Amino acid sequence: MTLIMNDEEQTKLNVCVPKKEMLDNMIAIKDVEENEESVNMLYEVCAELISNNREKKTYTADELKDMLEFEDLLVFVQYFTDFINEVQNSKN
C-alpha cells in the first residue's frame, strides 16, 4: 500500500502487509470508547503499522500527532482496512 506522509518532504512509503500481532492490535482498538487513552492507543497502533514499510522509515505516535489530525488517522485506518481486505480476498 502506498502512503504519502503529511511531512515537509511528502515522504512516500510502501507500507507492508502487517504481521498478525499488528492486526490484533488494530482489531483491539476498533471497539474502544473515544477518550484520550484510546486516541493515544490509536496513534501508537498506526505508528506501528506505518513503520512497517519497505523504506524502513519509522514513526512514533508523537510524530504522527504532529503530522496528522485525528480525522486523518481515521481515514488511514479505513484505507488500511480496505488494503487488508483486498490482500485477504486475493489469497482466496
VMD Tcl script that draws the C-alpha trace (Angstrom):
set ca {
  {0.00 0.00 0.00}
  {1.41 3.36 -0.97}
  {1.11 6.15 1.57}
  {2.27 9.75 1.27}
  {3.03 11.27 4.64}
  {1.95 14.77 5.60}
  {5.51 15.93 6.33}
  {7.68 18.59 4.68}
  {9.22 16.05 2.29}
  {5.85 14.43 1.45}
  {7.57 11.11 2.18}
  {6.25 8.26 0.06}
  {6.06 4.92 1.85}
  {5.24 1.43 0.68}
  {3.51 0.02 3.73}
  {3.78 -3.75 4.02}
  {1.16 -6.28 4.99}
  {1.22 -6.33 8.80}
  {2.14 -9.23 11.00}
  {-0.68 -10.97 12.89}
  {0.20 -9.20 16.14}
  {-0.16 -5.81 14.45}
  {-3.56 -6.80 13.08}
  {-4.63 -7.99 16.52}
  {-3.67 -4.57 17.93}
  {-5.66 -2.83 15.22}
  {-8.72 -5.01 15.86}
  {-8.46 -4.36 19.60}
  {-8.81 -0.61 19.14}
  {-11.93 -0.82 16.97}
  {-14.34 -1.15 19.87}
  {-12.80 1.22 22.40}
  {-14.51 4.38 23.55}
  {-13.29 7.75 22.32}
  {-11.23 9.16 25.15}
  {-7.66 10.40 25.50}
  {-6.24 6.97 26.28}
  {-7.97 5.40 23.28}
  {-6.82 8.18 20.97}
  {-3.24 7.70 22.17}
  {-3.54 3.96 21.63}
  {-4.81 4.56 18.09}
  {-1.78 6.76 17.33}
  {0.52 4.04 18.77}
  {-1.02 1.29 16.64}
  {-0.98 3.43 13.50}
  {2.66 4.36 14.12}
  {3.47 0.65 14.28}
  {1.54 -0.09 11.08}
  {3.01 2.85 9.15}
  {6.53 2.00 10.35}
  {6.19 -1.42 8.76}
  {7.31 -0.16 5.35}
  {9.84 -1.11 2.67}
  {11.73 2.15 3.12}
  {12.50 1.21 6.77}
  {11.30 4.65 7.91}
  {9.93 4.58 11.43}
  {7.44 6.87 13.12}
  {6.41 7.34 16.73}
  {2.94 8.16 17.95}
  {4.16 11.65 18.87}
  {5.47 12.22 15.34}
  {2.11 11.16 13.91}
  {0.31 13.50 16.30}
  {2.36 16.36 14.87}
  {1.59 15.32 11.28}
  {-1.96 14.02 11.39}
  {-5.21 15.23 12.84}
  {-7.39 12.57 14.45}
  {-9.72 12.60 11.41}
  {-6.71 11.91 9.15}
  {-5.88 8.92 11.31}
  {-9.41 7.58 10.92}
  {-9.10 7.91 7.14}
  {-5.82 5.96 7.31}
  {-7.46 3.21 9.38}
  {-10.28 2.87 6.84}
  {-7.83 2.87 3.91}
  {-5.62 0.34 5.69}
  {-8.61 -1.88 6.49}
  {-9.59 -1.84 2.82}
  {-5.99 -2.76 1.92}
  {-6.02 -5.74 4.30}
  {-9.38 -6.93 2.98}
  {-8.06 -6.71 -0.58}
  {-4.99 -8.77 0.35}
  {-7.14 -11.39 2.09}
  {-9.53 -11.61 -0.86}
  {-6.67 -12.05 -3.32}
  {-5.42 -15.06 -1.34}
  {-8.78 -16.81 -1.64}
}
mol new
graphics top color blue
foreach p $ca { graphics top sphere $p radius 0.5 }
foreach p [lrange $ca 0 end-1] q [lrange $ca 1 end] { graphics top cylinder $p $q radius 0.2 }
display resetview
